[in-house]
Amino acid sequence: MRKLPPLNALRAFESAARHLSFRLAAAELGVTPTAISHQIHLLEEICGQSLFHRRPRPLRLTKAGELLFPVLRNGFDSFSAALAALPGAAGGETLRVTTPNAFASRWLVPRLPRWREVQPRIALEVIGTDRPLNLASEEADVAIRYARRMPTEHVAQELFRDSYFAICRAELLPQGKPLNQLADMCRLPRIHYDWMKNDAETPTWRRWWMKAREIEPGLPRDADACQLSFREEAHAIAAVLAGQGVAICSDIILAPELERGELVKAHMLSLPGLGFYLLRLPEHPRKHLIMLFADWLRSVA
């Protein structure tokens, strides 16, 4: 028989680790931040070690937390996908959409009220996961994939593409404006995060400095060294939002913060990004809903 911690404790930890915030986890799960803290303390007692560094702020995962978080995140993603795939689980006009985690939480979710305004009768079930779900086995109705080239499976259409900039809080820059000199970037603390798939075109600090040296060959050779490094993109973005440094980030994923002026482009030098593609089966029974959703995505991009 499996011996597992209470489900509420696991859910509280997974949500807090994903948001790096007890407050946001509480809002997501419909409880108080105190309840989240209590459940995480319970889980830490069961594990026999701390899962978060609570001081100094912002909240950070410990080594144990970093090991546990992706296992729980993928597990909950699998539960959600399996339930969504059950016959009769989604009744009426419901469209199951799977997207990468970062796109779901940072781009799609903030815009969902606008979807409800124009399509109040069509419910969206958003399945955020970095594991591609199988549309043929009906794990989801439609998928948004993030790829360098057009996927060859199913029917695919490009929605939009992003670009990668060095992005930070305005207060880290002189007068809050983009730097004019590439060498000035050396004075800013730089933040790195791991990419799941590495290739020669991955938009990282190393590639950004390679492009910068093509413009200014005299730049330091060790300029691509980073002061902070994270496994998860979400954690790197949290550090950028907390004013801890500058990271190479997607202008699509951080579009809300850039539009509000919370974040700025530290320099206008950019790297080409990838495409966001909408995938569906050729003869899907909810094809009309998928077309409405695709048109809406393009209209709000």
MARDRENMI-153261 format. One record per residue (C-alpha): residue number from 1; residue in one letter; x, y, z. Coordinates in nm, 3 decimals, decimal comma. Example, Ala and Ser with C-alpha at 12.3 -4.5 7.8 and 13.67 -1.06 7.14 Angstrom:
2
+-----+---------+---------+---------+---------+
: num : residuo :      px :      py :      pz :
+-----+---------+---------+---------+---------+
:   1 :       a :   1,230 :  -0,450 :   0,780 :
:   2 :       s :   1,367 :  -0,106 :   0,714 :
+-----+---------+---------+---------+---------+
This chain:
301
+-----+---------+---------+---------+---------+
: num : residuo :      px :      py :      pz :
+-----+---------+---------+---------+---------+
:   1 :       m :   0,000 :   0,000 :   0,000 :
:   2 :       r :   0,132 :   0,344 :  -0,093 :
:   3 :       k :   0,216 :   0,576 :   0,196 :
:   4 :       l :   0,162 :   0,932 :   0,070 :
:   5 :       p :   0,138 :   1,272 :   0,239 :
:   6 :       p :  -0,206 :   1,438 :   0,253 :
:   7 :       l :  -0,323 :   1,554 :  -0,089 :
:   8 :       n :  -0,392 :   1,908 :   0,042 :
:   9 :       a :  -0,029 :   1,939 :   0,150 :
:  10 :       l :   0,096 :   1,825 :  -0,191 :
:  11 :       r :  -0,141 :   2,063 :  -0,373 :
:  12 :       a :  -0,037 :   2,354 :  -0,151 :
:  13 :       f :   0,332 :   2,289 :  -0,212 :
:  14 :       e :   0,294 :   2,244 :  -0,589 :
:  15 :       s :   0,097 :   2,567 :  -0,625 :
:  16 :       a :   0,331 :   2,768 :  -0,400 :
:  17 :       a :   0,637 :   2,632 :  -0,584 :
:  18 :       r :   0,484 :   2,714 :  -0,922 :
:  19 :       h :   0,399 :   3,071 :  -0,821 :
:  20 :       l :   0,683 :   3,115 :  -0,569 :
:  21 :       s :   0,421 :   3,282 :  -0,355 :
:  22 :       f :   0,201 :   3,161 :  -0,069 :
:  23 :       r :  -0,044 :   3,443 :  -0,144 :
:  24 :       l :  -0,093 :   3,344 :  -0,510 :
:  25 :       a :  -0,118 :   2,976 :  -0,415 :
:  26 :       a :  -0,389 :   3,064 :  -0,163 :
:  27 :       a :  -0,584 :   3,258 :  -0,427 :
:  28 :       e :  -0,557 :   2,968 :  -0,671 :
:  29 :       l :  -0,674 :   2,706 :  -0,421 :
:  30 :       g :  -0,938 :   2,923 :  -0,253 :
:  31 :       v :  -0,783 :   2,918 :   0,096 :
:  32 :       t :  -0,587 :   3,163 :   0,313 :
:  33 :       p :  -0,208 :   3,211 :   0,297 :
:  34 :       t :  -0,198 :   3,085 :   0,656 :
:  35 :       a :  -0,359 :   2,759 :   0,544 :
:  36 :       i :  -0,101 :   2,723 :   0,266 :
:  37 :       s :   0,180 :   2,783 :   0,516 :
:  38 :       h :   0,032 :   2,524 :   0,754 :
:  39 :       q :   0,004 :   2,257 :   0,481 :
:  40 :       i :   0,361 :   2,319 :   0,364 :
:  41 :       h :   0,493 :   2,299 :   0,721 :
:  42 :       l :   0,311 :   1,965 :   0,750 :
:  43 :       l :   0,475 :   1,839 :   0,431 :
:  44 :       e :   0,817 :   1,959 :   0,550 :
:  45 :       e :   0,770 :   1,765 :   0,874 :
:  46 :       i :   0,687 :   1,452 :   0,675 :
:  47 :       c :   0,989 :   1,506 :   0,445 :
:  48 :       g :   1,216 :   1,588 :   0,738 :
:  49 :       q :   1,359 :   1,900 :   0,572 :
:  50 :       s :   1,270 :   2,246 :   0,448 :
:  51 :       l :   1,127 :   2,284 :   0,100 :
:  52 :       f :   1,148 :   2,665 :   0,078 :
:  53 :       h :   1,399 :   2,934 :   0,168 :
:  54 :       r :   1,167 :   3,190 :   0,327 :
:  55 :       r :   1,436 :   3,446 :   0,412 :
:  56 :       p :   1,568 :   3,657 :   0,255 :
:  57 :       r :   1,280 :   3,726 :   0,022 :
:  58 :       p :   1,166 :   3,642 :  -0,242 :
:  59 :       l :   1,058 :   3,286 :  -0,172 :
:  60 :       r :   1,296 :   3,024 :  -0,317 :
:  61 :       l :   1,297 :   2,646 :  -0,335 :
:  62 :       t :   1,557 :   2,448 :  -0,144 :
:  63 :       k :   1,741 :   2,162 :  -0,314 :
:  64 :       a :   1,478 :   1,923 :  -0,175 :
:  65 :       g :   1,201 :   2,149 :  -0,305 :
:  66 :       e :   1,360 :   2,159 :  -0,651 :
:  67 :       l :   1,362 :   1,779 :  -0,660 :
:  68 :       l :   1,002 :   1,743 :  -0,544 :
:  69 :       f :   0,838 :   2,022 :  -0,746 :
:  70 :       p :   0,870 :   1,887 :  -1,105 :
:  71 :       v :   0,755 :   1,540 :  -0,993 :
:  72 :       l :   0,436 :   1,680 :  -0,837 :
:  73 :       r :   0,376 :   1,928 :  -1,120 :
:  74 :       n :   0,395 :   1,654 :  -1,384 :
:  75 :       g :   0,179 :   1,426 :  -1,170 :
:  76 :       f :  -0,100 :   1,683 :  -1,135 :
:  77 :       d :  -0,075 :   1,758 :  -1,508 :
:  78 :       s :  -0,125 :   1,387 :  -1,580 :
:  79 :       f :  -0,425 :   1,368 :  -1,342 :
:  80 :       s :  -0,585 :   1,666 :  -1,513 :
:  81 :       a :  -0,529 :   1,524 :  -1,860 :
:  82 :       a :  -0,665 :   1,181 :  -1,764 :
:  83 :       l :  -0,981 :   1,328 :  -1,610 :
:  84 :       a :  -1,035 :   1,552 :  -1,911 :
:  85 :       a :  -1,009 :   1,250 :  -2,141 :
:  86 :       l :  -1,286 :   1,052 :  -1,965 :
:  87 :       p :  -1,601 :   1,014 :  -2,177 :
:  88 :       g :  -1,862 :   1,263 :  -2,064 :
:  89 :       a :  -1,621 :   1,453 :  -1,840 :
:  90 :       a :  -1,671 :   1,775 :  -2,031 :
:  91 :       g :  -2,031 :   1,840 :  -2,123 :
:  92 :       g :  -2,188 :   2,109 :  -2,334 :
:  93 :       e :  -1,980 :   2,366 :  -2,516 :
:  94 :       t :  -1,643 :   2,305 :  -2,353 :
:  95 :       l :  -1,307 :   2,328 :  -2,528 :
:  96 :       r :  -1,005 :   2,157 :  -2,369 :
:  97 :       v :  -0,690 :   2,354 :  -2,448 :
:  98 :       t :  -0,340 :   2,234 :  -2,362 :
:  99 :       t :  -0,054 :   2,486 :  -2,361 :
: 100 :       p :   0,297 :   2,516 :  -2,216 :
: 101 :       n :   0,294 :   2,619 :  -1,850 :
: 102 :       a :   0,455 :   2,959 :  -1,903 :
: 103 :       f :   0,215 :   3,054 :  -2,184 :
: 104 :       a :  -0,087 :   2,936 :  -1,984 :
: 105 :       s :  -0,005 :   3,121 :  -1,661 :
: 106 :       r :   0,153 :   3,438 :  -1,795 :
: 107 :       w :  -0,026 :   3,502 :  -2,128 :
: 108 :       l :  -0,349 :   3,306 :  -2,160 :
: 109 :       v :  -0,494 :   3,316 :  -1,807 :
: 110 :       p :  -0,479 :   3,698 :  -1,771 :
: 111 :       r :  -0,674 :   3,730 :  -2,099 :
: 112 :       l :  -0,948 :   3,476 :  -2,020 :
: 113 :       p :  -1,198 :   3,744 :  -1,903 :
: 114 :       r :  -1,186 :   3,883 :  -2,257 :
: 115 :       w :  -1,275 :   3,537 :  -2,393 :
: 116 :       r :  -1,574 :   3,515 :  -2,158 :
: 117 :       e :  -1,689 :   3,857 :  -2,278 :
: 118 :       v :  -1,707 :   3,747 :  -2,643 :
: 119 :       q :  -1,789 :   3,377 :  -2,596 :
: 120 :       p :  -1,980 :   3,342 :  -2,266 :
: 121 :       r :  -2,136 :   3,009 :  -2,373 :
: 122 :       i :  -1,807 :   2,833 :  -2,450 :
: 123 :       a :  -1,614 :   2,716 :  -2,145 :
: 124 :       l :  -1,238 :   2,672 :  -2,171 :
: 125 :       e :  -1,061 :   2,399 :  -1,979 :
: 126 :       v :  -0,694 :   2,502 :  -1,976 :
: 127 :       i :  -0,441 :   2,221 :  -1,926 :
: 128 :       g :  -0,104 :   2,381 :  -1,861 :
: 129 :       t :   0,176 :   2,130 :  -1,908 :
: 130 :       d :   0,520 :   2,118 :  -2,068 :
: 131 :       r :   0,450 :   1,756 :  -2,168 :
: 132 :       p :   0,287 :   1,746 :  -2,514 :
: 133 :       l :  -0,053 :   1,581 :  -2,479 :
: 134 :       n :  -0,180 :   1,335 :  -2,738 :
: 135 :       l :  -0,466 :   1,486 :  -2,934 :
: 136 :       a :  -0,533 :   1,158 :  -3,115 :
: 137 :       s :  -0,612 :   0,988 :  -2,783 :
: 138 :       e :  -0,841 :   1,280 :  -2,690 :
: 139 :       e :  -0,631 :   1,411 :  -2,401 :
: 140 :       a :  -0,725 :   1,758 :  -2,526 :
: 141 :       d :  -0,923 :   1,913 :  -2,810 :
: 142 :       v :  -0,664 :   2,162 :  -2,924 :
: 143 :       a :  -0,299 :   2,225 :  -2,842 :
: 144 :       i :  -0,081 :   2,533 :  -2,843 :
: 145 :       r :   0,276 :   2,421 :  -2,908 :
: 146 :       y :   0,591 :   2,628 :  -2,883 :
: 147 :       a :   0,837 :   2,522 :  -3,153 :
: 148 :       r :   1,101 :   2,658 :  -3,386 :
: 149 :       r :   0,925 :   2,522 :  -3,695 :
: 150 :       m :   0,574 :   2,429 :  -3,799 :
: 151 :       p :   0,479 :   2,093 :  -3,642 :
: 152 :       t :   0,410 :   1,824 :  -3,900 :
: 153 :       e :   0,157 :   1,633 :  -3,690 :
: 154 :       h :  -0,217 :   1,697 :  -3,732 :
: 155 :       v :  -0,337 :   2,034 :  -3,869 :
: 156 :       a :  -0,114 :   2,321 :  -3,756 :
: 157 :       q :  -0,128 :   2,697 :  -3,800 :
: 158 :       e :   0,110 :   2,962 :  -3,669 :
: 159 :       l :  -0,049 :   3,210 :  -3,429 :
: 160 :       f :   0,246 :   3,440 :  -3,362 :
: 161 :       r :   0,621 :   3,438 :  -3,290 :
: 162 :       d :   0,817 :   3,594 :  -3,010 :
: 163 :       s :   1,155 :   3,762 :  -2,974 :
: 164 :       y :   1,394 :   3,746 :  -2,679 :
: 165 :       f :   1,528 :   4,057 :  -2,508 :
: 166 :       a :   1,731 :   4,129 :  -2,197 :
: 167 :       i :   1,449 :   4,230 :  -1,960 :
: 168 :       c :   1,457 :   4,377 :  -1,609 :
: 169 :       r :   1,289 :   4,627 :  -1,378 :
: 170 :       a :   1,328 :   4,990 :  -1,483 :
: 171 :       e :   1,498 :   5,091 :  -1,158 :
: 172 :       l :   1,804 :   4,884 :  -1,251 :
: 173 :       l :   1,868 :   5,112 :  -1,551 :
: 174 :       p :   1,990 :   5,474 :  -1,564 :
: 175 :       q :   1,674 :   5,691 :  -1,582 :
: 176 :       g :   1,483 :   5,367 :  -1,637 :
: 177 :       k :   1,565 :   5,368 :  -2,008 :
: 178 :       p :   1,730 :   5,102 :  -2,231 :
: 179 :       l :   2,108 :   5,099 :  -2,232 :
: 180 :       n :   2,284 :   5,257 :  -2,529 :
: 181 :       q :   2,616 :   5,075 :  -2,486 :
: 182 :       l :   2,629 :   4,696 :  -2,495 :
: 183 :       a :   2,922 :   4,699 :  -2,250 :
: 184 :       d :   2,697 :   4,857 :  -1,985 :
: 185 :       m :   2,513 :   4,525 :  -1,959 :
: 186 :       c :   2,819 :   4,389 :  -1,778 :
: 187 :       r :   2,726 :   4,604 :  -1,477 :
: 188 :       l :   2,387 :   4,437 :  -1,431 :
: 189 :       p :   2,338 :   4,109 :  -1,241 :
: 190 :       r :   2,240 :   3,850 :  -1,500 :
: 191 :       i :   1,992 :   3,566 :  -1,451 :
: 192 :       h :   1,998 :   3,234 :  -1,640 :
: 193 :       y :   1,744 :   2,953 :  -1,662 :
: 194 :       d :   1,766 :   2,610 :  -1,821 :
: 195 :       w :   1,596 :   2,525 :  -2,148 :
: 196 :       m :   1,437 :   2,182 :  -2,181 :
: 197 :       k :   1,573 :   2,148 :  -2,534 :
: 198 :       n :   1,916 :   2,285 :  -2,611 :
: 199 :       d :   2,018 :   2,359 :  -2,967 :
: 200 :       a :   2,249 :   2,602 :  -3,142 :
: 201 :       e :   1,970 :   2,862 :  -3,163 :
: 202 :       t :   1,852 :   2,856 :  -2,802 :
: 203 :       p :   1,805 :   3,220 :  -2,686 :
: 204 :       t :   2,046 :   3,230 :  -2,393 :
: 205 :       w :   2,291 :   3,484 :  -2,253 :
: 206 :       r :   2,573 :   3,309 :  -2,439 :
: 207 :       r :   2,400 :   3,365 :  -2,774 :
: 208 :       w :   2,306 :   3,722 :  -2,681 :
: 209 :       w :   2,672 :   3,808 :  -2,610 :
: 210 :       m :   2,785 :   3,631 :  -2,927 :
: 211 :       k :   2,554 :   3,861 :  -3,124 :
: 212 :       a :   2,669 :   4,160 :  -2,919 :
: 213 :       r :   3,035 :   4,086 :  -3,002 :
: 214 :       e :   2,950 :   4,088 :  -3,370 :
: 215 :       i :   2,849 :   4,452 :  -3,316 :
: 216 :       e :   3,122 :   4,542 :  -3,065 :
: 217 :       p :   3,415 :   4,295 :  -3,097 :
: 218 :       g :   3,595 :   4,440 :  -2,795 :
: 219 :       l :   3,338 :   4,320 :  -2,539 :
: 220 :       p :   3,478 :   4,105 :  -2,253 :
: 221 :       r :   3,501 :   3,734 :  -2,330 :
: 222 :       d :   3,356 :   3,634 :  -1,991 :
: 223 :       a :   3,061 :   3,871 :  -2,012 :
: 224 :       d :   2,811 :   3,585 :  -2,044 :
: 225 :       a :   2,874 :   3,463 :  -1,686 :
: 226 :       c :   2,554 :   3,475 :  -1,477 :
: 227 :       q :   2,511 :   3,556 :  -1,110 :
: 228 :       l :   2,183 :   3,365 :  -1,065 :
: 229 :       s :   2,077 :   3,040 :  -1,232 :
: 230 :       f :   1,746 :   2,854 :  -1,217 :
: 231 :       r :   1,616 :   2,528 :  -1,358 :
: 232 :       e :   1,266 :   2,668 :  -1,410 :
: 233 :       e :   1,181 :   2,965 :  -1,631 :
: 234 :       a :   0,907 :   3,069 :  -1,388 :
: 235 :       h :   1,158 :   3,109 :  -1,108 :
: 236 :       a :   1,389 :   3,321 :  -1,324 :
: 237 :       i :   1,094 :   3,544 :  -1,415 :
: 238 :       a :   1,005 :   3,575 :  -1,045 :
: 239 :       a :   1,362 :   3,692 :  -0,976 :
: 240 :       v :   1,338 :   3,948 :  -1,258 :
: 241 :       l :   1,007 :   4,078 :  -1,119 :
: 242 :       a :   1,169 :   4,106 :  -0,775 :
: 243 :       g :   1,439 :   4,330 :  -0,921 :
: 244 :       q :   1,722 :   4,082 :  -0,874 :
: 245 :       g :   1,867 :   4,117 :  -1,222 :
: 246 :       v :   1,814 :   4,091 :  -1,596 :
: 247 :       a :   1,723 :   3,777 :  -1,794 :
: 248 :       i :   1,678 :   3,685 :  -2,160 :
: 249 :       c :   1,301 :   3,651 :  -2,183 :
: 250 :       s :   1,021 :   3,623 :  -2,438 :
: 251 :       d :   0,840 :   3,945 :  -2,523 :
: 252 :       i :   0,520 :   3,740 :  -2,558 :
: 253 :       i :   0,541 :   3,570 :  -2,218 :
: 254 :       l :   0,620 :   3,901 :  -2,043 :
: 255 :       a :   0,391 :   4,114 :  -2,261 :
: 256 :       p :   0,157 :   4,217 :  -1,972 :
: 257 :       e :   0,444 :   4,341 :  -1,755 :
: 258 :       l :   0,609 :   4,519 :  -2,048 :
: 259 :       e :   0,280 :   4,687 :  -2,141 :
: 260 :       r :   0,224 :   4,806 :  -1,782 :
: 261 :       g :   0,583 :   4,929 :  -1,753 :
: 262 :       e :   0,663 :   4,695 :  -1,463 :
: 263 :       l :   0,945 :   4,554 :  -1,675 :
: 264 :       v :   1,150 :   4,711 :  -1,955 :
: 265 :       k :   1,390 :   4,598 :  -2,223 :
: 266 :       a :   1,739 :   4,665 :  -2,089 :
: 267 :       h :   1,875 :   4,689 :  -2,444 :
: 268 :       m :   1,709 :   4,671 :  -2,785 :
: 269 :       l :   1,937 :   4,391 :  -2,907 :
: 270 :       s :   1,715 :   4,083 :  -2,953 :
: 271 :       l :   1,735 :   3,716 :  -3,041 :
: 272 :       p :   1,480 :   3,542 :  -3,266 :
: 273 :       g :   1,233 :   3,334 :  -3,071 :
: 274 :       l :   1,003 :   3,048 :  -3,162 :
: 275 :       g :   0,650 :   3,017 :  -3,292 :
: 276 :       f :   0,327 :   2,949 :  -3,105 :
: 277 :       y :   0,130 :   2,700 :  -3,313 :
: 278 :       l :  -0,229 :   2,582 :  -3,279 :
: 279 :       l :  -0,276 :   2,209 :  -3,348 :
: 280 :       r :  -0,598 :   2,017 :  -3,405 :
: 281 :       l :  -0,716 :   1,693 :  -3,558 :
: 282 :       p :  -0,829 :   1,725 :  -3,924 :
: 283 :       e :  -1,192 :   1,633 :  -3,857 :
: 284 :       h :  -1,244 :   1,724 :  -3,495 :
: 285 :       p :  -1,611 :   1,721 :  -3,382 :
: 286 :       r :  -1,561 :   2,063 :  -3,216 :
: 287 :       k :  -1,382 :   2,214 :  -3,515 :
: 288 :       h :  -1,611 :   2,520 :  -3,510 :
: 289 :       l :  -1,512 :   2,593 :  -3,148 :
: 290 :       i :  -1,144 :   2,553 :  -3,232 :
: 291 :       m :  -1,174 :   2,802 :  -3,519 :
: 292 :       l :  -1,344 :   3,054 :  -3,288 :
: 293 :       f :  -1,066 :   3,008 :  -3,033 :
: 294 :       a :  -0,791 :   3,047 :  -3,296 :
: 295 :       d :  -0,946 :   3,368 :  -3,430 :
: 296 :       w :  -0,974 :   3,507 :  -3,077 :
: 297 :       l :  -0,609 :   3,424 :  -2,997 :
: 298 :       r :  -0,490 :   3,618 :  -3,300 :
: 299 :       s :  -0,720 :   3,911 :  -3,223 :
: 300 :       v :  -0,578 :   3,963 :  -2,871 :
: 301 :       a :  -0,212 :   3,889 :  -2,952 :
+-----+---------+---------+---------+---------+
